[in-house]
């Protein structure tokens, strides 16, 4: 079993950030479709979906959390012992962290609007 020391953790963290930025960049082109609003897909989907009981748009926060929780559910499945999943656990972790970065961007956007 590998010993995880501080140097290894620093290198792993830097590698994860590099990988996550690449995933974010590729996904932005596919989902957001534009550079001036990287959150465009969450805005679009939030407007498409309506809460049946409250009769209003779901909104981008709920859309993002729905996508994020899909990865959390996969991570939980892995932790519970299911290692045979559609995508590697490292990919789910990467995607979950990217969604948290997007959530931070949404929060920053909201602060700017206030």
C-alpha positions as CSV (number, residue, x, y, z in Angstrom):
1,X,0.0,0.0,0.0
2,X,1.3,3.4,-1.0
3,X,2.3,5.8,1.8
4,X,0.5,9.1,1.1
5,X,2.9,11.9,2.3
6,X,2.7,15.6,1.9
7,X,4.7,15.8,-1.4
8,X,2.6,13.1,-3.0
9,X,-0.6,14.8,-1.9
10,X,0.6,18.2,-3.3
11,X,1.4,16.5,-6.6
12,X,-1.9,14.7,-6.7
13,X,-3.9,17.9,-5.9
14,X,-2.1,19.7,-8.7
15,X,-2.8,16.9,-11.2
16,X,-6.5,16.8,-10.2
17,X,-6.8,20.5,-10.8
18,X,-5.2,20.2,-14.2
19,X,-7.6,17.3,-15.1
20,X,-10.6,19.1,-13.8
21,X,-9.8,22.3,-15.7
22,X,-9.6,20.2,-18.9
23,X,-12.9,18.5,-18.2
24,X,-14.5,21.9,-17.4
25,X,-13.2,23.4,-20.6
26,X,-14.4,20.6,-22.8
27,X,-17.8,20.4,-21.0
28,X,-18.3,24.2,-21.3
29,X,-18.1,23.9,-25.1
30,X,-20.6,21.1,-25.1
31,X,-23.1,22.2,-22.5
32,X,-22.8,26.0,-22.0
33,X,-22.1,26.5,-25.7
34,X,-20.7,30.0,-25.1
35,X,-17.8,31.7,-23.4
36,X,-19.7,34.6,-21.9
37,X,-22.0,32.5,-19.7
38,X,-20.4,29.2,-18.6
39,X,-23.5,28.5,-16.6
40,X,-25.9,28.8,-19.6
41,X,-27.0,25.1,-19.6
42,X,-28.1,25.4,-15.9
43,X,-30.0,28.5,-16.8
44,X,-31.7,26.9,-19.9
45,X,-32.7,23.7,-18.1
46,X,-33.9,25.6,-15.1
47,X,-36.2,27.6,-17.3
48,X,-37.4,24.4,-19.1
49,X,-38.3,22.6,-15.9
50,X,-41.2,23.7,-13.7
51,X,-42.0,22.7,-10.1
52,X,-45.5,21.2,-10.4
53,X,-46.5,22.0,-6.8
54,X,-45.2,25.6,-6.8
55,X,-45.7,26.4,-10.5
56,X,-42.4,28.2,-11.0
57,X,-39.1,27.5,-12.7
58,X,-36.8,25.1,-10.9
59,X,-33.7,27.4,-11.4
60,X,-30.1,26.8,-12.0
61,X,-29.1,25.9,-8.4
62,X,-31.5,22.9,-8.4
63,X,-30.4,21.8,-11.9
64,X,-26.7,21.9,-10.8
65,X,-27.4,20.0,-7.6
66,X,-29.3,17.3,-9.5
67,X,-26.3,16.7,-11.8
68,X,-23.9,16.9,-8.8
69,X,-25.9,14.4,-6.8
70,X,-25.8,11.9,-9.6
71,X,-22.0,11.8,-9.1
72,X,-22.3,11.7,-5.3
73,X,-24.7,8.7,-5.6
74,X,-22.1,7.0,-7.8
75,X,-19.3,7.8,-5.3
76,X,-21.5,6.4,-2.5
77,X,-22.1,3.2,-4.5
78,X,-18.3,2.8,-4.8
79,X,-17.7,3.5,-1.1
80,X,-20.4,0.8,-0.4
81,X,-18.4,-1.7,-2.4
82,X,-19.8,-1.5,-6.0
83,X,-16.6,-1.1,-8.0
84,X,-18.3,-2.2,-11.3
85,X,-19.6,1.1,-12.5
86,X,-20.2,2.7,-15.9
87,X,-17.3,5.2,-15.3
88,X,-14.2,5.0,-13.1
89,X,-14.5,6.5,-9.6
90,X,-11.8,9.0,-10.4
91,X,-14.0,10.4,-13.1
92,X,-17.0,10.8,-10.7
93,X,-14.8,12.5,-8.2
94,X,-13.4,14.8,-10.9
95,X,-16.9,15.6,-12.1
96,X,-18.2,16.2,-8.6
97,X,-15.4,18.7,-7.9
98,X,-16.1,20.5,-11.2
99,X,-19.8,20.8,-10.2
100,X,-18.7,22.3,-6.9
101,X,-16.6,24.9,-8.8
102,X,-19.6,25.7,-11.0
103,X,-21.7,26.1,-7.8
104,X,-19.2,28.6,-6.5
105,X,-19.4,30.5,-9.9
106,X,-23.2,30.6,-9.5
107,X,-22.8,32.0,-6.0
108,X,-20.4,34.6,-7.2
109,X,-22.8,35.5,-10.1
110,X,-25.6,35.9,-7.6
111,X,-23.5,38.2,-5.4
112,X,-22.8,40.4,-8.4
113,X,-26.5,40.7,-9.1
114,X,-27.2,42.0,-5.6
